[in-house]
Amino acid sequence: MFEVLKPIPQDPILAMMASYREDTHPQKIDLGIGVYKNDLGETPIMQAVQQAEARLLQSETTKSYTAPAGSPLFNLRSAQLVFGAEHPALNDGRVISAQTPGGCGALRMGAEFLRGCSSESRVWVSTPTWANHIPLLGGAGLDIVEYPYYDYANKAIQFDAMLQALESARQGDFILLHGCCHNPSGADLNREQWDAVADLLERKGLIPFVDMAYQGLGSGLDDDAYGVRMLAARMPEMLVATSCSKNFGLYRERTGTLFIVGETPEQTSNAGSQLFSKIRSHYSMPPSHGAAIVETILSDDELSTLWQDELSLMRHRIQGLRQSLVTKITASDIQGDFSFIEQQFGMFSFLGITPQQVEQLRTEHSIYMIDSSRMNVAGLNEQCMDYFVAALGEVLKTP
C-alpha cells in the first residue's frame, strides 16, 4: 500500500530553518522563523518561567492524567487574562475554556467544534493570513473564503474592501480575525475599525473566531485584548484561540486555550460538552507542563509582576528595533518609504521586496526570510542591523 505514496514537499519555513543551520556565513541572519530573540540572537527562557518551574519541581506530586478540558485553574487564569477578570461574559457564565496543545490545537479544535455546529457555514480568513490557518481550519472540513486585508502597494489595511467583502457573508458564517499583531503583516485594526467590524457582524448574524497568539507584544496586555473583550460583550456567540508560545516563551511546551462564548450559560455548557467530546476523540487530553507553569505565574503576584515586566521589555525591544531599522534605512541611500515598519505591531512585517530579491538576500548575504518578504523583526539586533541595511541596499540597487 505505501508504494503508492508520493513525498510531500517540506514546509518552506522548516526547509529554510535547515538551510540556515547549515549556513557557515559569520554574519548570517534568520528573519524567518517566528520566535522572539534577544540581542544575542537567542530565544531565552523567561525568568518568571524558570522560577515557576523550580516551584513545580518542589510541589508537583503526580503525573496522572488530566481531563479533556485540561487544568481548571489554568483555564480560569487564562480567561481572566484574555477577557479581563470582571468581564460580564465571565461573570454571567457565558465562557467555557479548554486547555489545548498550543494555539494550533485551539484553532483545530475550534474548527472541529464549528464543523459539528453547521456543515454549511463557511469560515472567512484574511488575505494574507498565517500560513497554517487554512490547513488547520480546512482540515476540519470547513469551507474557506478569503476577504481582502493588507494592501501590499500602500502598506496598509484595505479596510473598506474588507467590509465590502464581508457584506457577502451569509448568516452563520465564521469570521477569523487576528486579535493583535497580525501575522504576517503587522498591520492591526484600530479601535474604531474593531467597532465597525462588530457592527457588521451583529447586523449580519456572523460569528467571530478571534486568533490572539501575541497578547502583550503589540500595545500591551489590555490594549491588545480590546477586540476580544468588546466582541465578547456585544456578540451572543464567538470563539477565541490563544497561545502561550510567544508571550510566555513556551514554544515547545505547546500551551494554548480555546474559549467558546455562548448566549446563555446553558448554551455555553452544552457547547462545552460538544467540544470536550471532540477533544476526547482527537488527543484525549492536553499536555500539562506548560499550563502548570502559566497558572503558577498568573496565580502569584510576585511572579505575575516579573512576567509582565519581562513581557514589557520584549514589546519595547521590538518597537525599538522597528524604529532603529526605519532610521537606518532612511539615513542610507535606499530609495522608498519604509516608515510603515515603525507603525506596525508585533514581530512581523512585510519588507515589500520581490521573491527574487528575497532569494538574493539569502544567496548573496545569508539573510533568511520567506519569499513573501515577511520578516521577523525580533530576529534583528543592533549588532547586525547595519549589515542588514547594507545588504538590502545592494539588493535594491540590482537592476
C-alpha positions in Angstrom: 0.0 0.0 0.0 2.7 2.5 0.9 4.3 2.2 -2.5 1.7 4.5 -4.0 2.5 7.3 -1.7 4.4 10.4 -3.0 6.6 12.7 -1.0 5.1 15.9 0.2 7.4 19.0 -0.1 8.7 20.2 3.2 7.1 23.3 4.8 9.1 26.3 3.4 9.8 27.7 6.8 11.1 24.4 8.1 13.2 24.0 5.0 14.6 27.5 5.5 15.5 26.6 9.1 17.5 23.7 7.9 19.3 25.8 5.3 20.1 28.5 7.9 21.6 25.9 10.3 23.9 24.6 7.6 25.0 28.1 6.5 28.5 28.9 7.7 28.5 32.7 6.9 29.6 34.5 10.1 27.0 37.3 9.7 24.0 35.1 8.7 20.6 36.4 9.9 17.5 34.5 10.5 14.3 36.6 10.0 12.1 33.7 9.0 11.2 31.6 12.0 8.6 33.2 14.2 10.2 33.2 17.6 11.3 36.0 19.8 15.1 36.6 20.0 17.1 38.8 22.3 20.2 40.9 21.4 22.3 37.8 21.4 20.1 36.1 18.8 18.8 33.6 21.4 15.3 32.6 22.5 15.7 32.7 26.2 13.6 31.1 29.0 11.9 33.9 30.9 12.9 34.3 34.5 9.3 34.0 35.6 9.1 30.7 33.8 12.3 29.4 35.4 11.1 30.3 38.8 7.7 28.8 38.3 9.3 25.5 37.0 11.5 25.5 40.1 8.4 25.7 42.3 6.7 23.0 40.4 9.7 20.6 40.9 9.2 21.0 44.6 5.4 20.9 44.7 4.1 18.7 41.9 3.0 15.3 43.3 1.7 13.4 40.3 1.9 12.9 36.5 -1.5 11.3 36.3 -4.0 12.1 33.5 -5.8 15.4 33.3 -9.3 15.9 31.9 -10.0 16.7 28.2 -10.6 20.4 29.3 -7.1 20.5 31.0 -6.4 22.3 34.2 -9.3 24.2 35.7 -7.0 26.7 37.3 -5.1 27.3 34.1 -8.4 27.8 32.2 -9.6 30.3 34.8 -6.4 32.3 34.9 -6.2 32.3 31.1 -9.8 33.5 30.8 -9.1 36.3 33.2 -6.0 37.3 31.3 -7.8 37.4 27.9 -11.2 38.8 28.9 -10.3 40.7 32.0 -11.2 39.4 35.5 -14.5 41.4 35.7 -15.8 40.9 32.1 -19.6 40.5 32.0 -19.2 37.3 29.9 -17.2 35.7 32.6 -19.4 36.9 35.4 -22.5 35.7 33.6 -21.1 32.2 33.0 -21.1 32.6 29.2 -17.5 31.4 28.7 -16.2 27.8 28.6 -12.5 27.2 28.3 -10.3 24.3 27.1 -6.6 24.0 27.5 -5.1 22.9 24.2 -1.8 21.7 22.6 -0.7 25.2 21.6 -2.6 27.8 19.6 -2.7 25.2 16.7 -4.7 22.8 18.9 -7.1 25.6 19.9 -7.6 26.6 16.2 -8.2 23.0 15.1 -10.5 22.1 18.0 -12.4 25.3 17.3 -12.8 24.3 13.7 -13.9 20.8 14.6 -16.4 22.2 17.0 -17.8 24.7 14.4 -18.0 21.9 11.8 -20.2 20.0 14.2 -22.4 23.0 14.6 -23.0 23.5 10.9 -21.9 21.7 7.7 -22.9 24.7 5.6 -21.3 27.6 7.3 -18.0 28.9 5.9 -15.0 30.4 7.6 -13.6 33.7 6.2 -9.9 34.4 6.6 -7.9 37.5 5.8 -5.6 37.8 2.7 -2.9 37.3 3.8 -3.2 35.2 6.9 -0.9 33.0 8.9 0.1 30.1 6.5 -1.2 27.4 8.9 -4.7 28.9 9.3 -6.1 27.4 6.1 -4.8 23.8 6.7 -5.9 23.8 10.3 -9.4 25.1 9.6 -9.9 23.5 6.2 -8.6 20.2 7.5 -11.6 20.0 9.8 -13.8 20.2 6.7 -14.7 23.9 6.8 -15.1 25.7 3.5 -12.6 28.6 3.3 -13.4 32.1 1.9 -10.9 34.9 1.8 -11.5 38.6 2.5 -9.0 41.4 1.5 -7.0 42.7 4.4 -3.5 44.0 3.6 -2.7 46.4 0.7 0.8 45.4 -0.4 1.2 48.6 -2.5 0.2 51.1 0.1 1.4 49.0 3.1 -1.9 49.4 5.0 -5.1 47.7 5.8 -7.7 47.7 3.0 -10.5 48.3 5.5 -13.2 49.4 3.1 -12.6 46.5 0.8 -12.6 44.2 3.9 -16.0 45.4 5.0 -17.4 45.3 1.4 -16.3 41.6 1.1 -17.8 40.6 4.4 -21.1 42.1 3.3 -21.5 39.0 1.1 -21.0 36.6 4.1 -24.1 34.5 5.0 -25.7 34.4 8.4 -23.9 31.8 10.5 -20.6 32.2 8.7 -17.5 32.4 10.9 -15.1 35.3 10.5 -11.5 34.6 11.5 -9.9 37.8 12.9 -6.4 38.4 14.3 -6.7 39.8 17.8 -3.4 41.8 17.6 0.0 41.7 16.0 -1.4 40.4 12.6 0.7 37.6 11.2 2.2 38.1 8.7 1.6 41.8 8.0 1.9 43.5 11.5 -1.0 45.8 10.4 -3.6 45.8 13.2 -7.2 47.1 13.3 -7.6 50.2 15.5 -10.5 50.5 17.9 -12.7 52.4 15.5 -12.2 49.7 13.0 -12.9 46.9 15.5 -16.1 48.7 16.4 -17.1 48.9 12.7 -16.4 45.2 12.3 -18.6 44.4 15.3 -21.4 46.5 13.8 -21.3 44.4 10.6 -21.1 41.1 12.5 -24.1 42.0 14.6 -26.1 43.2 11.7 -25.5 40.1 9.5 -25.5 37.4 12.2 -21.9 36.4 11.7 -19.8 34.6 14.3 -16.3 35.9 15.2 -13.4 33.5 15.7 -10.5 35.5 17.1 -7.0 34.2 17.0 -4.9 36.0 19.6 -1.4 34.4 19.7 0.5 37.6 20.7 -1.3 39.3 23.6 1.1 41.7 25.2 3.5 42.0 22.3 1.6 44.7 20.5 0.5 47.7 22.6 0.1 45.9 26.0 -1.9 43.1 27.6 -5.2 45.1 27.9 -4.9 47.2 24.7 -4.2 44.1 22.7 -7.3 42.4 24.0 -9.6 45.3 23.1 -11.2 43.5 20.1 -11.8 40.2 22.0 -13.3 42.0 25.1 -15.5 44.3 23.0 -16.8 41.4 20.9 -17.5 39.2 23.9 -19.6 42.0 25.4 -21.6 42.6 22.2 -21.9 39.2 20.4 -24.1 36.4 21.5 -21.6 33.8 20.3 -17.9 33.7 19.5 -14.7 31.7 19.7 -11.2 32.8 20.8 -8.0 30.8 20.3 -4.9 31.9 22.3 -1.3 30.7 22.7 1.3 31.0 25.4 4.2 30.4 22.9 5.2 34.0 22.3 4.2 35.9 25.4 5.4 33.2 27.9 8.1 31.9 25.6 6.7 28.3 25.9 7.1 27.4 22.3 7.9 23.7 22.7 5.6 23.2 25.7 2.6 23.5 23.3 0.3 25.5 25.6 -2.9 27.2 24.3 -6.5 27.8 25.1 -9.8 27.7 23.2 -12.7 29.8 24.6 -16.3 29.4 23.5 -18.7 32.3 24.4 -22.4 31.4 24.3 -25.5 33.4 24.5 -26.6 31.8 27.8 -24.9 29.7 30.5 -26.9 26.7 29.4 -26.0 27.0 25.8 -22.4 27.5 26.7 -22.4 24.4 28.9 -23.9 22.4 26.0 -21.2 23.8 23.7 -18.5 22.8 26.1 -19.8 19.2 26.3 -19.6 19.0 22.5 -16.1 20.5 22.5 -14.8 18.1 25.2 -16.2 15.2 23.2 -14.3 16.4 20.2 -11.1 16.7 22.2 -11.5 13.2 23.7 -11.7 11.7 20.2 -8.7 13.6 18.9 -5.9 13.7 21.5 -7.9 12.8 24.7 -6.3 15.5 26.9 -3.6 18.2 26.6 -0.1 18.2 27.9 0.2 19.7 31.4 3.6 21.1 32.0 3.3 24.4 30.1 -0.2 25.1 31.6 1.2 24.4 35.1 3.9 27.0 34.5 1.4 29.6 33.4 -1.1 29.0 36.2 1.7 29.2 38.7 2.8 32.6 37.3 -0.7 34.0 37.0 -1.7 32.9 40.5 1.3 34.5 42.2 1.5 38.3 42.4 5.3 38.4 42.5 5.7 36.0 39.5 3.0 37.7 37.6 4.6 41.1 38.1 8.0 39.7 37.0 6.4 38.1 33.9 4.6 41.3 32.9 7.9 43.3 33.3 9.7 40.8 31.1 6.9 40.9 28.5 7.0 44.7 28.5 10.8 44.7 27.9 10.2 42.3 24.9 7.5 44.5 23.5 9.5 47.7 23.8 12.6 46.0 22.3 10.6 45.0 19.2 9.3 48.5 18.8 12.8 49.9 19.3 14.1 47.6 16.6 11.3 48.8 14.2 12.3 52.4 14.9 16.0 51.8 14.6 15.5 49.9 11.3 13.5 52.7 9.8 16.0 55.3 11.0 19.0 53.4 9.5 17.2 52.8 6.2 16.2 56.5 6.0 19.8 57.5 6.6 21.1 55.2 3.9 20.9 55.7 0.1 18.0 53.3 -0.2 15.1 54.8 -2.1 11.5 54.4 -0.9 9.4 54.9 2.2 9.8 52.2 4.9 8.1 54.1 7.7 5.3 51.6 7.7 7.5 49.2 9.6 7.6 51.6 12.6 3.8 52.0 12.5 3.1 48.3 12.7 2.9 45.9 15.7 4.3 42.7 16.9 7.0 40.5 15.5 6.2 40.6 11.8 6.2 42.9 8.8 6.4 42.5 5.0 9.6 44.2 3.9 7.9 44.8 0.5 10.6 43.3 -1.8 10.2 40.7 -4.5 10.8 37.0 -4.2 13.8 37.4 -6.4 15.2 40.0 -4.1 14.5 37.8 -1.1 16.4 35.0 -2.8 19.3 37.4 -3.5 19.5 38.3 0.2 19.6 34.7 1.1 22.2 33.5 -1.5 24.5 36.6 -1.5 24.2 37.8 2.1 22.9 34.8 4.1 19.8 36.7 5.3 16.9 34.4 5.5 13.2 35.3 5.2 10.3 33.7 3.4 9.6 34.5 -0.2 6.7 36.9 0.6 9.3 39.1 2.3 7.6 38.6 5.7 10.4 39.3 8.2 10.6 38.6 11.9 11.7 42.0 13.3 12.7 40.4 16.5 15.4 38.5 14.6 17.3 41.7 14.2 19.6 43.3 16.8 21.9 46.4 16.9 24.9 44.3 16.1 23.5 43.0 12.7 21.3 46.0 11.8 24.0 47.8 9.7 24.9 44.6 7.8 21.2 44.0 7.1 20.6 47.6 5.8 23.7 47.5 3.7 22.7 44.1 2.1 19.2 45.4 1.5 20.6 48.5 -0.2 22.8 46.3 -2.5 19.9 44.1 -3.4 17.6 47.0 -4.2 20.2 48.6 -6.5 20.5 45.5 -8.6 18.6 46.0 -11.9 
